[in-house]
Amino acid sequence: MTLRVSVIDFFQERWPQAIAKLQGMRGLGQFRPVGEQSSYSSLVIEYTVPEEKLWAFRKWHWGVIRAAQRFEGFVRADRHRPLNCKRGLLRWYSVIHFEHPDHLNQWLLSDEREALLQEGREIFTAYKFKSFETGLEGWFCHHSGAELSGLGPPAWKQILSVVLALYPVIMIQDLIFGHLGLFEDWSAGSAMVVNLLITTCILTLFVMPAVARMLDFWLQPAHRRAPLRQELVGTALTVLAMTLMVVVFNAVD
């Protein structure tokens, strides 16, 4: 009985220390007990690396993790065993975890990380991030970079916001072009292509960024639980704005 208790005490005392030491040697972050925090903000990155640059990539990736460790909110990073691809290529998957989306954003947008990426492009041939869930998240991100793709608002909010921005653009554009008599002699296919190009440019460069800024309090990442009042106010404002625009355009028409 005494021997059994001693063995249990040994593992309870030494096991966490051994894990922490091992992860420190690998440069993959500090050990955190499971259940310490209910959720983290994580980023999944895929690298395609030539086999002959295997060790160069390992060394570069360790440098990336060591740099990330110096940023607030860093939890840990994991690098999974590579997958063998054709033509002498390896595919590596790296997952990095921070305590909060703001902490993750600080790392993603840092000059130090950008410099490391520029260095890494001499090693890996492709660099791929977590894909968009709906294809619309890029309009709702304040910063450039595909790493933020997984931090977009829920799909139904994106749909309402896009309709809110797209509807007045199309209506005003049709009114102006109709009044000026533009594209009347064009074929339907040619006129539609030009109209769509103009609409998309206006929407992407001007209208959607403005809508995203105005509804920033409501267009929060899907994993954040916003207060019920905030959700109701944002939804009500969006629906009310669309209703008013329908009334106005019906009166003009």
C-alpha positions in Angstrom: 0.0 0.0 0.0 2.9 2.4 0.9 4.6 1.6 -2.4 1.5 2.3 -4.4 1.0 5.7 -2.7 4.6 6.6 -3.3 4.3 5.9 -7.0 1.2 7.9 -7.3 2.8 10.8 -5.4 5.8 10.7 -7.7 3.8 10.9 -10.9 1.5 13.7 -9.5 4.6 15.7 -8.6 6.9 15.0 -11.6 4.6 14.4 -14.6 3.5 18.1 -15.1 7.1 19.2 -14.6 8.3 16.7 -17.3 5.6 17.8 -19.7 6.4 21.5 -19.2 10.2 20.8 -19.6 9.6 18.8 -22.8 7.4 21.5 -24.4 9.9 24.1 -23.4 12.7 22.2 -25.2 10.5 21.9 -28.3 9.7 25.6 -28.2 6.0 24.9 -28.4 4.7 26.9 -25.5 3.9 26.4 -21.8 1.8 23.5 -20.4 -1.7 24.5 -19.4 -3.9 22.1 -17.5 -7.0 21.0 -19.4 -10.1 22.8 -18.2 -8.2 25.9 -17.0 -10.1 28.0 -19.6 -13.3 27.1 -21.5 -12.2 28.4 -24.9 -9.3 29.9 -26.7 -8.7 31.8 -30.0 -6.8 29.5 -32.3 -5.4 29.7 -35.8 -4.7 26.7 -38.1 -2.0 27.2 -40.8 -1.0 24.8 -43.5 2.6 24.9 -44.9 3.8 23.1 -48.1 7.5 22.5 -47.7 10.0 20.8 -50.1 11.6 17.7 -48.4 15.1 19.1 -48.8 14.1 22.1 -46.7 12.7 20.0 -43.8 15.2 21.0 -41.2 15.2 24.6 -42.3 11.5 24.8 -41.9 11.7 23.2 -38.4 14.3 25.8 -37.3 12.2 28.6 -38.8 9.0 27.4 -37.2 10.6 27.2 -33.8 11.7 30.8 -34.2 8.0 31.7 -35.0 6.8 30.1 -31.8 9.5 31.7 -29.7 8.5 35.0 -31.0 4.8 34.3 -30.4 5.6 33.4 -26.8 6.6 36.9 -26.1 3.1 38.3 -26.9 0.4 38.7 -24.3 -2.2 35.9 -24.1 0.0 33.2 -25.7 -1.2 29.7 -24.6 0.6 27.2 -26.7 1.4 26.0 -30.2 1.2 22.6 -31.8 2.9 21.3 -35.0 1.6 18.0 -36.3 3.6 15.4 -38.1 3.9 16.2 -41.8 1.9 14.5 -44.6 3.9 13.2 -47.5 2.7 14.6 -50.8 3.7 14.0 -54.4 6.7 15.6 -56.1 8.8 15.6 -53.0 6.6 18.0 -50.9 5.6 17.8 -47.2 2.5 19.4 -45.8 2.8 20.7 -42.2 -0.1 21.8 -40.0 0.5 24.3 -37.2 -2.1 25.4 -34.6 -1.4 28.4 -32.4 -3.6 29.3 -29.4 -4.2 32.6 -27.6 -6.4 33.4 -24.7 -8.5 36.0 -26.5 -9.2 37.1 -30.1 -7.6 40.5 -29.4 -4.4 38.8 -28.3 -4.4 36.7 -31.4 -4.9 39.8 -33.6 -2.0 41.5 -31.9 0.3 38.7 -32.9 -1.2 38.3 -36.4 -0.7 42.0 -37.2 2.7 42.5 -35.5 5.7 43.6 -37.5 7.8 40.8 -35.9 5.5 38.2 -37.4 5.5 39.8 -40.8 9.3 39.8 -40.8 9.3 36.1 -40.0 6.8 35.4 -42.8 9.0 37.2 -45.3 11.9 35.0 -44.2 9.8 31.8 -44.3 8.7 32.4 -47.9 12.2 31.4 -48.9 11.5 28.0 -47.3 7.9 26.9 -47.9 6.3 27.0 -51.3 2.7 27.5 -50.1 1.0 29.1 -47.1 -2.7 28.4 -46.5 -5.0 29.5 -43.7 -8.3 28.3 -42.3 -10.9 28.9 -45.1 -13.9 31.2 -45.0 -17.1 29.6 -43.7 -19.4 31.5 -46.0 -17.1 33.4 -48.3 -18.2 36.8 -46.9 -16.1 37.2 -43.8 -13.5 39.3 -45.6 -15.9 42.2 -45.7 -16.3 42.1 -42.0 -12.6 42.1 -41.0 -11.0 45.4 -40.0 -7.5 44.2 -41.0 -6.2 42.4 -44.1 -4.9 38.9 -43.9 -6.6 35.6 -44.3 -5.7 34.5 -40.7 -8.7 36.4 -39.5 -11.1 34.5 -41.7 -12.3 32.3 -38.9 -13.2 35.3 -36.7 -16.1 36.5 -38.8 -19.7 37.1 -37.5 -22.5 34.5 -37.9 -23.6 33.8 -41.5 -27.1 35.3 -40.9 -25.6 38.6 -39.8 -23.3 38.7 -42.9 -26.3 38.1 -45.2 -28.4 40.9 -43.6 -25.4 43.3 -43.8 -24.6 42.5 -47.4 -28.3 43.0 -48.4 -28.4 46.2 -46.5 -25.3 47.5 -48.4 -26.1 46.0 -51.8 -29.8 47.0 -52.1 -29.3 50.8 -52.2 -26.3 50.4 -54.6 -28.3 48.5 -57.1 -31.3 50.8 -56.8 -29.4 54.0 -57.1 -27.3 52.7 -60.0 -30.4 51.6 -61.9 -32.0 55.0 -61.4 -29.0 56.9 -62.6 -28.3 54.7 -65.6 -31.9 54.7 -66.6 -32.1 58.5 -66.3 -29.0 58.9 -68.4 -30.0 56.2 -70.9 -26.7 54.3 -70.5 -26.3 50.9 -72.0 -29.7 51.0 -73.7 -28.1 50.0 -77.0 -26.0 47.3 -75.4 -26.9 43.6 -75.4 -28.3 42.2 -72.2 -25.2 40.1 -71.4 -22.7 42.9 -72.0 -24.7 45.5 -70.0 -25.1 43.0 -67.1 -21.3 42.4 -66.9 -20.5 46.1 -66.8 -23.2 46.8 -64.3 -21.9 44.0 -62.1 -18.4 45.3 -62.3 -19.5 48.8 -61.3 -21.7 47.5 -58.5 -19.0 45.2 -57.1 -16.4 47.9 -57.0 -18.7 50.4 -55.2 -19.8 47.7 -52.8 -16.4 46.4 -51.9 -14.4 49.6 -51.8 -16.9 52.0 -50.3 -20.2 50.7 -49.0 -19.4 47.4 -47.3 -16.5 49.0 -45.2 -18.9 51.7 -44.1 -21.6 49.3 -43.2 -19.2 47.1 -41.3 -17.9 50.1 -39.3 -21.4 51.3 -38.4 -22.5 47.8 -37.3 -19.3 47.0 -35.6 -20.9 46.6 -32.2 -23.2 43.9 -33.7 -20.9 42.2 -36.2 -18.9 40.4 -33.6 -17.1 37.1 -34.2 -19.5 34.1 -34.0 -17.7 32.5 -31.0 -18.3 35.6 -28.9 -21.6 35.7 -27.0 -23.0 39.2 -27.3 -25.6 40.6 -24.8 -29.2 40.0 -25.9 -29.9 43.7 -26.0 -27.0 44.3 -28.3 -28.2 41.5 -30.6 -31.8 42.9 -30.7 -30.6 46.5 -31.3 -28.3 45.5 -34.2 -31.0 43.3 -35.8 -33.7 45.9 -35.4 -31.6 48.7 -36.9 -30.6 46.6 -39.9 -34.2 45.5 -40.6 -35.5 49.1 -40.0 -32.9 50.6 -42.4 -33.9 48.1 -45.1 -37.6 48.8 -44.6 -37.1 52.6 -44.9 -35.1 52.2 -48.1 -37.8 50.1 -49.6 -40.4 52.8 -48.8 -38.1 55.5 -50.2 -37.3 53.7 -53.5 -40.9 52.7 -54.0 -41.9 56.4 -53.6 -39.2 57.5 -56.1 -40.2 54.8 -58.6 
